[in-house]
Amino acid sequence: MQNFGTGAVTPPWVVNLDHALLKSNIDHERAIAVIGQEIFSFPSRIKSIIASGEFKIEKRPMDASALAYNQDVLDALKREYRNGRKLFLCSALPYSVVKAVCDYHGIFSGFFVLDAASQNERDGVRRSIAQEFGSIIDDFELISLPADIGALTAAGHGSGQSGALVWTNVLSIISAIRVRQWSKNVLVFVPVMVSPVSTTDNWYQSILAFLAFSLVASISYVCNDLLDLQADRAHPTKRLRPFASGALPVATALFLVPILLVAACVAAFPLALTFQMTLVLYFMLTCLYSIYLKRMLMIDVVVLGCLYAIRVAAGGEATGIRPSEWLIAFSVFFFLALALIKRQAELATMLKLRRTKAGNRSYRTEDFPVIAALASSAAFNAVTIYAVFVWFEVQNELYSTPEALWFAIPMLVYWLGRMVLLAHRGSMLEDPIVFGATDAKSLICGAVVFGIVQWAH
């Protein structure tokens, strides 16, 4: 450990790693990781690990590059370092963690570990400095919080900053619950859209079903992001998610999840019991997927396809309009194709980054052509089933103009083929349905197909 250098013109800065440099709480993140790893153990096992603090013990070297840093603080520290100021880290985190961060950034002259009670107190830091260096050094500045940087650099904080912070947190929460992903849940409207006997009440029931599914899906997204923190931070786009980037502390989930759960129950309460049971099944399956199934080769895409199909079935349970066997068969292959396209897009991203494997998936980049072939096969099997369905409807004349349904086939072929090609090129960075909800050509295709179905009615 190096000495401060009492002859320095400017006093050194002692930076609190836990609350100033890091945007996230490592202990909270480790506790969540333990829960995810031990979820199938007895609850008493999880409780004993958390109570004993065993989750704090480093079982493998800390990857300092995968932590969520306060970029404004880090930039200010780098400027001061270039100007010749000595910087030191203090922290209540384990020695190995603090050392890893110190070595990674290369701007700190040294570090020392504090007890949790004194890490933000100047006297406590002074005592630690005395123990480390053998003398009491009074001439230093303690950076306990990000705001301390502004005070020391005369950057100041405007009166409107608190309001901006609140607005930023609101936007982060909206991003965390992935309101954009709610577009997937329009699938609950499929039964009422294709039925020739739907009523206004059916549309109202579908809207409630959409809200209930969206809120429950948001719970699963929050839980999934908490369990995937490390993998997301290594991903080019997922690293920007609120929990991975540190924009939201992981403790936010403690009040966010219950609020979403209550709101989902309120939306589902007026609907049929069978819908509520389907919603519970969906939630359990998404949790199982997030914790375990998404890491299993091919099982993950089958489950993902089933989660799409469950939305369609749930829409039928909410309205009392049961999907036909043809619609279920079409949905299975159609949504399996979308699940495979999603994996194809992820592998294309991995190829661009020259990585061999995603951190939380069982697929390797060498599987890319196989996944692409499976996606194409599933997509055009769905089109084949739809063509047989149209032929069946023409024979039975359940629609007033069933021949009109033939015109949807070219649109399906075009849209599915385009999705496969865009995923192959690496141009699709998110879920195909979410991509389609913001893609002009996809929206036109959807509007045309909807118009064709209404014409057939």
HUWO-V737644 format. One record per residue. N is the residue number from 1. PHI is phi as a letter, one per 40 degrees, with the letter a starting at -180 (* if undefined). OMEGA is omega in whole degrees, 0 to 359 (* if undefined). D_FIRST is the distance of its C-alpha to the first C-alpha in Angstrom with 2 decimals. Layout:
n = {N:N}
phi = {PHI:PHI}
omega = {OMEGA:OMEGA}
d_first = {D_FIRST:D_FIRST}
//
This chain:
n = {1:2:3:4:5:6:7:8:9:10:11:12:13:14:15:16:17:18:19:20:21:22:23:24:25:26:27:28:29:30:31:32:33:34:35:36:37:38:39:40:41:42:43:44:45:46:47:48:49:50:51:52:53:54:55:56:57:58:59:60:61:62:63:64:65:66:67:68:69:70:71:72:73:74:75:76:77:78:79:80:81:82:83:84:85:86:87:88:89:90:91:92:93:94:95:96:97:98:99:100:101:102:103:104:105:106:107:108:109:110:111:112:113:114:115:116:117:118:119:120:121:122:123:124:125:126:127:128:129:130:131:132:133:134:135:136:137:138:139:140:141:142:143:144:145:146:147:148:149:150:151:152:153:154:155:156:157:158:159:160:161:162:163:164:165:166:167:168:169:170:171:172:173:174:175:176:177:178:179:180:181:182:183:184:185:186:187:188:189:190:191:192:193:194:195:196:197:198:199:200:201:202:203:204:205:206:207:208:209:210:211:212:213:214:215:216:217:218:219:220:221:222:223:224:225:226:227:228:229:230:231:232:233:234:235:236:237:238:239:240:241:242:243:244:245:246:247:248:249:250:251:252:253:254:255:256:257:258:259:260:261:262:263:264:265:266:267:268:269:270:271:272:273:274:275:276:277:278:279:280:281:282:283:284:285:286:287:288:289:290:291:292:293:294:295:296:297:298:299:300:301:302:303:304:305:306:307:308:309:310:311:312:313:314:315:316:317:318:319:320:321:322:323:324:325:326:327:328:329:330:331:332:333:334:335:336:337:338:339:340:341:342:343:344:345:346:347:348:349:350:351:352:353:354:355:356:357:358:359:360:361:362:363:364:365:366:367:368:369:370:371:372:373:374:375:376:377:378:379:380:381:382:383:384:385:386:387:388:389:390:391:392:393:394:395:396:397:398:399:400:401:402:403:404:405:406:407:408:409:410:411:412:413:414:415:416:417:418:419:420:421:422:423:424:425:426:427:428:429:430:431:432:433:434:435:436:437:438:439:440:441:442:443:444:445:446:447:448:449:450:451:452:453:454:455:456:457}
phi = {*:c:c:c:g:c:c:c:c:b:c:c:b:b:b:c:c:c:b:b:c:c:c:b:c:c:c:c:c:c:c:c:c:c:c:c:c:b:c:c:c:c:d:c:c:c:c:c:c:c:c:c:g:c:c:c:c:c:b:a:d:c:c:c:c:c:c:c:c:c:c:c:c:c:c:c:c:c:c:c:c:c:c:g:c:c:b:b:b:b:a:c:c:d:d:c:c:c:c:c:c:c:c:c:c:g:b:c:c:i:a:a:c:b:c:d:c:b:c:b:b:c:c:c:c:c:c:c:c:c:c:c:b:g:a:c:b:c:c:a:b:c:c:c:b:d:c:c:c:c:c:c:b:g:c:g:b:c:c:c:c:c:c:c:c:c:c:c:c:c:c:c:c:c:c:c:c:f:d:d:c:c:d:c:c:c:c:c:c:d:d:c:c:c:c:c:b:c:b:c:c:c:c:c:c:c:c:c:c:c:c:c:c:c:c:c:c:c:c:c:c:c:c:c:c:c:c:b:d:c:c:c:c:c:c:c:b:c:c:c:c:d:c:c:c:g:c:b:c:c:c:d:c:c:b:c:c:c:c:c:c:c:c:c:c:c:c:c:d:c:c:c:c:c:c:c:c:c:c:c:d:c:c:c:c:c:c:c:c:c:c:b:c:c:c:b:d:g:c:c:c:c:c:c:c:c:c:c:c:c:c:c:c:c:c:c:c:c:b:g:c:c:c:c:c:c:c:c:c:c:c:d:c:c:c:c:c:c:c:c:c:c:c:c:c:c:c:c:c:c:c:c:c:g:b:c:a:c:c:b:b:c:c:b:c:c:c:d:c:c:c:c:c:c:c:c:c:c:c:c:c:c:c:c:c:c:c:c:c:c:d:c:c:c:c:c:f:c:c:c:b:c:c:c:c:c:c:c:c:d:c:c:c:c:c:c:c:c:c:c:c:c:c:c:c:g:c:b:b:a:d:d:c:c:c:c:c:b:c:d:c:c:c:c:d:c:c:c:c:c:c:c:c:c:c:c:c}
omega = {183:178:180:184:187:180:182:180:180:180:178:176:173:189:176:182:187:190:181:184:180:177:183:179:185:180:177:181:179:179:178:178:178:179:178:181:186:189:181:174:178:178:180:178:179:181:182:179:181:183:183:183:181:181:181:185:179:179:175:183:179:175:184:180:183:179:180:182:172:190:179:178:181:179:179:179:179:177:179:178:179:179:174:180:176:182:178:177:167:185:173:179:179:182:184:180:181:179:181:179:180:181:185:185:176:180:183:179:180:181:172:184:180:168:187:185:187:187:179:181:182:180:179:178:180:179:179:177:180:179:184:188:176:177:180:179:181:190:175:177:180:177:183:184:178:182:181:179:180:180:183:182:180:179:177:178:181:182:181:185:180:177:178:179:178:180:177:179:178:179:179:178:178:178:182:180:173:178:178:182:179:179:177:187:172:179:178:179:185:180:181:179:185:182:177:185:181:182:177:177:179:178:177:179:179:178:177:178:178:180:181:180:181:181:178:178:179:176:181:178:179:180:180:180:178:181:184:186:185:180:180:181:177:183:185:180:182:179:180:178:188:181:180:182:182:178:174:173:183:179:178:181:183:175:181:181:178:179:179:181:179:180:178:178:179:180:184:187:182:186:185:179:180:175:180:178:177:179:178:178:179:181:180:181:178:177:179:178:182:186:193:193:183:179:183:184:178:177:181:181:176:179:179:176:178:179:174:183:180:178:178:179:180:176:177:179:181:185:185:178:185:177:179:177:179:180:178:180:178:182:182:182:181:183:171:177:180:178:179:177:178:177:178:179:179:179:177:177:179:178:179:181:181:175:183:187:174:186:185:178:180:182:175:183:178:178:187:181:180:179:178:179:179:179:179:180:180:181:185:167:177:179:179:179:179:180:178:177:180:178:179:181:177:180:185:176:175:175:180:178:186:180:181:183:179:185:179:184:178:180:178:179:181:186:180:178:179:179:180:182:179:176:180:181:183:182:181:185:181:180:183:180:177:177:181:181:180:182:186:182:178:179:177:178:180:179:180:180:178:178:179:179:179:176:180:180:*}
d_first = {0.00:3.77:6.75:9.46:11.91:14.89:17.33:17.03:20.52:19.67:17.54:14.56:15.46:14.02:15.86:17.39:17.38:20.40:22.82:21.88:20.55:22.50:26.28:26.88:26.14:24.60:26.04:29.44:29.28:28.46:31.28:33.67:32.68:33.47:36.78:37.65:36.90:38.66:41.45:44.11:42.93:44.45:43.30:42.32:39.77:38.09:38.30:36.68:33.74:33.12:33.73:31.43:28.52:28.66:28.31:24.67:23.77:22.41:25.13:23.99:20.95:20.53:22.00:20.00:22.80:25.32:23.99:25.88:23.90:25.27:26.05:26.77:23.39:21.68:23.96:23.23:19.45:20.11:22.46:20.08:17.43:20.30:21.25:18.02:16.50:12.76:12.41:10.29:11.67:12.90:15.42:17.69:17.88:16.88:13.38:14.88:16.31:13.37:11.40:14.71:15.18:11.85:12.65:16.29:16.27:13.91:13.88:10.70:7.71:5.75:7.65:8.98:12.42:15.32:18.81:21.44:23.28:20.71:18.96:21.37:21.69:20.09:20.39:18.72:15.70:15.74:15.95:12.94:10.92:12.66:11.88:8.11:8.16:11.60:13.68:15.37:14.87:18.13:17.98:16.64:18.65:18.47:19.82:21.43:24.25:25.36:27.81:25.14:24.48:28.17:28.22:25.37:26.80:30.36:31.27:33.15:34.82:38.56:40.92:41.90:38.43:38.99:42.22:40.61:37.95:40.77:42.61:39.56:39.18:42.89:42.69:39.72:41.78:44.76:42.67:41.22:44.75:45.77:49.00:49.56:49.79:52.66:54.91:54.93:56.85:59.85:60.98:62.40:65.00:66.31:69.04:70.45:70.28:72.23:74.69:78.10:78.63:75.46:75.93:74.15:73.01:71.47:69.39:68.28:67.29:65.38:63.42:62.41:61.47:59.35:57.46:56.97:55.67:53.37:51.77:51.38:49.96:47.37:46.26:45.80:43.89:41.42:40.97:40.72:38.00:35.93:36.31:35.59:32.43:30.35:33.34:34.30:30.92:31.41:34.94:35.83:37.93:37.20:33.59:35.24:36.78:35.88:34.00:32.21:31.17:30.17:33.07:34.29:32.21:33.42:34.65:37.33:39.19:39.92:42.50:43.33:44.69:47.05:48.44:49.21:50.77:53.08:54.13:54.94:57.06:58.97:59.74:60.85:62.90:66.18:66.21:67.76:66.28:66.15:63.91:61.58:61.42:60.68:57.86:56.35:56.72:54.98:52.04:51.67:51.87:49.23:46.85:47.57:47.09:43.69:42.38:43.99:46.86:45.18:43.25:46.56:48.25:51.43:51.67:49.42:51.88:54.86:53.33:52.36:55.96:57.26:55.19:56.94:60.33:59.80:59.65:63.10:64.46:63.03:64.81:68.01:67.44:66.77:69.99:72.22:72.64:71.79:70.52:72.93:72.16:72.13:69.46:67.29:67.73:66.95:63.87:62.46:62.54:61.73:58.58:57.57:57.80:55.54:52.95:53.03:52.82:49.66:48.07:49.45:47.76:44.38:44.74:45.72:42.47:40.53:42.47:41.58:37.87:38.36:37.27:39.19:38.96:38.23:35.60:38.11:41.39:43.23:44.51:43.40:44.21:46.81:48.75:49.31:52.93:53.95:52.73:54.50:57.70:57.57:57.02:60.04:62.18:61.46:62.10:65.49:66.50:66.08:68.39:70.92:70.99:71.50:74.42:76.07:75.58:77.34:80.19:80.51:80.62:83.21:85.40:85.13:85.17:82.90:81.83:84.40:83.31:81.33:81.84:79.39:76.54:76.87:75.45:72.04:71.54:70.78:68.22:66.48:66.49:65.11:62.33:61.14:61.34:59.39:56.63:56.33:56.19:53.62:51.37:51.92:50.85:47.69:49.16:48.99:45.56:46.77:49.44:52.90:54.58:51.95:52.20:55.97:55.93:54.46:56.18:59.47:61.30:60.40:61.64:64.88:65.36:64.85:67.31:69.89:69.65:69.95:73.00:74.53:74.16:75.79:78.57:79.17:79.49}
//
